[in-house]
Amino acid sequence: MALTAHLSFPLLLPCYRHHAHLNPNPNPNPTLSFGRSRIRAVGSGDMLGDFGARDPFPAEVESRFAEKVLGNAGTDHKILIPNLSALSLSQQQCIPLSPFQVPFTADEAQKLLKKVVGWRLLDEEGGLKLQCLWKLRDFKCGVELINRIYEVAEAAGHYPNLHLEQPNQVRAELWTASIGGLSMNDFIVAAKIDEIKTSDLVPKKRIWA
């Protein structure tokens, strides 16, 4: 019987030296053995990290904790190590791109578009772009939103084109000019911009009696 557990990153697995040993065979999916049970790490080549470890506390050693909590003999516990695709876009970081990198196709961009809110694809002569519009309470709120977007873009190192349009609209466009289209960096920054607080800037909803 196989027991599969999905663990969120970061993954920290205590290493009980008195009860566990690491499989000496080189294997991309290492196995930890506790008593007669086995824990096997499963992941692609795009792993986020390896197991963390600590020495057991004296009380844990005395209680023989590792022998009590794991399953029956021969139970195979699979730990699925998340890869980068498992992280939300807003948690990822922009990376430098080669000018020879091929931009996303329309189909690829459409799939990633589902992971950002309020953005749409523009297919222009210079290539695909992402665009988002905000209706703000007034011109001053538009300036404030642009400042907040700038802070996010500055931290990410990837900048959108920002337009403050009368009387109260902000327009943002993202694309990677060096490759003539969209890259993952554009979607990462779009997702980070989605997390900006705007509730204090948008028009207040009318409540009808």
Buried (B, 14 or more C-beta within 10 A) or exposed (E): EEEEEEEEBEBEBBBBEEBBEEEEEEEEEBBBBBBEBBBBBEBEEEBBEEBEEEEBEEEBBEEEBBBEEBBEEEBBBBBBBBBEEBEEBBEBEBEEBEEEEEBBEEEBBEEBBEBBEEBEBBEEEEBBBBBBEBEBBEBEBBEBBBEBBEEBBEEBEBEBEBEBEEEBBBBBBBBBEBBEBBBBBBBBBBBBBBEEEBEEBBEEEEEEE
